[in-house]
Amino acid sequence: MASWNDDRLELALRASREGIWDWDLENNSIYYSGRVLRFLGYRRKDAPNLFEKRKELMDEESVAEMDEALRRVSEGGDDLFSAEPRVNTQKGGWRWFRLRGTPVRNDEGKVVRIVGSAIEISKRKQAERELKEERYLIQTLMDSIPMNLYFKDVESRFVMANQATAEKMGFPSSDELIGKSDRDFFHEDHAQVAREMEREIMKTGKGVYDQIEHEKWDDREDTWVTSTKHAWLDRSGKVRGTFGVTNDISDLMRARNEQEKVAGKLHQQGLKIEEERQRMRLIIDSVPMNVYFKNRDSQFVIVNQSLAEWVGESQPSDLYEKSDRDYFSEEHWSGAEADEKAIIGSGEAMVGLVEKETWSGKKDTWVMTSKYPWRDNEGAVVGTFGVSSDVSELISAQREMTEMAESLQTKNKEMEEELSLAREVQQALIPDELPSMFVQSEEGEVSLNFKHLYRPASELAGDFFEVLPLEDDRMGFIVSDVMGHGVRSALVVSMLRGLIEQQAGSASDTAEFMTGLNEGLTHLLEESGVVLFATAIYGVLDLRNETVQITVAGHPNPIAVFEDGTRQLAPPAEATGPALGLVPGFEYGSVTAPLQGLRRIICFTDGIFEVMNEWKEEFGIDHMIEVIERGGQLERVLENLVQAAEEFARQGVFDDDLCLLGMEVRR
C-alpha cells in the first residue's frame, strides 16, 4: 500500500511539474528529487543546499524573503514555509521558483527538518512584469492627454473621470464626481438634452464625433465645448453606458478652436488587463487629437487612427517603424528629432508648444503639441510620446488663453463660496435644543435630557446625530459616522437622514430600524457604483418600563455612568453588526437592558478618541472615562472631553469630525 501511495504521489507531482526537496537541519543535508535537480541544472553530487547557500545563489530581495520565511517557521511557529526566490541556476541563468514546505519539529518544538516541493514560475513572473508594463503605459497615456475624459453608466452617472473633468465640475478629486450626473451641475435644459443624447447613443450604438455643445450652468456663465461620445460596451457587446471626451472652446468659438486641455487618469481597482487594453484603444482612437509613442530612434511604435489619417495613411500600423522623415520636410523633421533627443537626454517634457508643420507637396499646418519622456515602470526613458491638435486656424487666438485662466480662477472662487454655503445649510439642520421627557411613576418622576457637541473638521461633515421622540414614553437616539468627510460624506449623510424618515414606522425596534437603514443605504450606494459606509449606534430609551434597547453597526460602543462607576458598554455579539452600506440583506439584532442604576450614556464618533499627540499616541477610551468620571453638568462634561483631547494633541484643530451626544436619566 505504501508503494502504491508513493507512486500516486510521484504521478501527481509529475503532472503538476513539481519536484521534492527535504532539508535535514540537524545533519545539515538536503535531498532533491530528479525534477528539482533538472530545475537547478546540477548533478546530485554537485547540487548546493539552496537554504545554506542562498546568499551566493539568490539576489538580495530573494535572500531577505527566504530569511523571513525561515524566521516565521523557526521562531513564529508557522506550519508552512513559503517563498518565491530568484535563483542563479547552473545552466539556465536566473530563474524564479516557488518553494513550499512543511516543518517537522522535535518534542521541544524545534524545527529539525523541512520537507516540501518546488516548481519553476519564471514564465508567470515574466507575465506579471509585462502586465505591470501594460498598466503603466495606459496610466502614462491617460495622465498626458489634454482633454476632459469620462465614462458614465446607463443612468448617465459618472463612474470614471479624469482629474481635468473633476476640476471642471469644481472638485479637487475625480473620486468626488463619481455617482453624480449632469443634473448636479448644469441647467435642467442642458442636462435633459445631454441625457436624451446619451440614451439615443446607447440605444442605437451610434456615437457623435467632435460635436459643438452649448453648456448652460446654474451657477456660472455659459460655456462651449467640442464633444465626442460613444456607447461603452463590455467584451460581450453589452452596453455598460457611454464614454466621451470634451474640449473647452468657450473663448475660441468664432475661431473654432479644437485645443483640448485634459490630463487623463483612469483608476478603477480590479480591471482585467484585457479591459484596460480595450479602454486604451477606445481612448486614443476616439479622441479628436493625434496621439503617438516613439522609440529612442524617433520611430513610431504606437499611434492612433487620427494621426494615421493626418499623415495620409489608412491605418495606424502603416506608420510603425517609420518616422517624421517619411512624411515631413527636412525643415520640420530635423527640429522634431532634435526636440525628442533633448527630451530623452534631459527627461523633461515640452508642453503646449505651437509648431509649424512643413510637408513635401502639401500646405503647411500648425499644431498645438505636448511631448513627454516615455518611461518604463522602472523609470528608464525608452522613447517619447505626445499629443497634438490642429490649430492652423486658431494661432491668432492664443492671447485669449490668459483670459481663460482668469475665468477659471473666478469659477474656483465661486465654488469655494458654494461649499461655505453648503456647510451653513448642514449646520442649520443641527437643532439648538434637543427634546426631553419625563414620566410620573409610583416611585416618583423619571426624566430624560439630551445634550450634544458637534464640530465638523471640514466645510462639509460626515458625522451626525438625531433624537427621535417616539410613542409610549420612549425616545430614540442615533449617532452615525460616514466614511471620510467632505462632499461625498455629506451626500451620504443626506441619504441617511432621508432613510431615517422612511424608517420612522420601525423606530421603536432598534434591530428592525437598523436593518432598514442598511438595506436602503446599500441599495443607493450600489446604484451609484461607489464604495462608502457609515458606522452607527441606535438606541431606544423606554422611561415607562425603565429599559434601553441598543443596536450597533460597526460603531464605537458608548460610555455609561452608573451609580457604582463609569465604564464602556459592551453589547453582546447578537446586538452588533457591520457598518451600514457594506453587507446587503444583513439582519441586525439588539440587546435590551434595565435602566436601574444608570445615570448617563455618552455616544460619540471616532474623531474624539483617535486624536493623536506628537508621539502618535491616541487619546483613547480610558482618557475619556477619566474625564467623564470627574462629573459636572452633562453639557460641561462634553466640553471637558473636547478640551482634554485638544490639550492631549496640543492643537485646536482636529483632522476628523467631532460628534458627541449625551443623555441623562434623573429620578
Secondary structure, DSSP 8 states (H G I E B T S, - for coil): -HHHHHHHHHHHHHHHT-EEEEEETTTTEEEE-HHHHHHHT--GGG---TTTTHHHHB-HHHHHHHHHHHHHHHTS--S-EEE--EEE-SSS-EEEEEEEEEEEE-TTS-EEEEEEEEEE-HHHHHHHHHHHHHHHHHHHHHTT--SEEEEE-TTSBEEEE-HHHHHHTT-SSGGGGTT-BGGGTB-HHHHHHHHHHHHHHHHH---EEEEEEEE-BSSS--EEEEEEEEEEE-TTS-EEEEEEEEEE-GGGTTTT------------TT--HHHHHHHHHHHHHHSSSEEEEEETTS-EEEE-HHHHHHTT-SSGGGGTT--GGGTB-HHHHHHHHHHHHHHHHH---EEEEEEEE-BSSS--EEEEEEEEEEE-TTS-EEEEEEEEEE-TTTGGGGGGHHHHHHHHHHHHHHHHHHHHHHHHHHHHTS-SS---EEEEETTEEEEEEEEEEEE-SSSS-SEEEEEEEETTTEEEEEEEEESS-SHHHHHHHHHHHHHHHHGGGGTTSHHHHHHHHHHHHHHHHHHHT----EEEEEEEEETTTTEEEEEEEB----EEEETTEEEE----GGGEE--BTTSTT-----EEEE-TTEEEEEEE-HHHHT-B-TTS-B-HHHHHHHHHHT---HHHHHHHHHHHHHHHHT-S--SS-EEEEEEEEE-
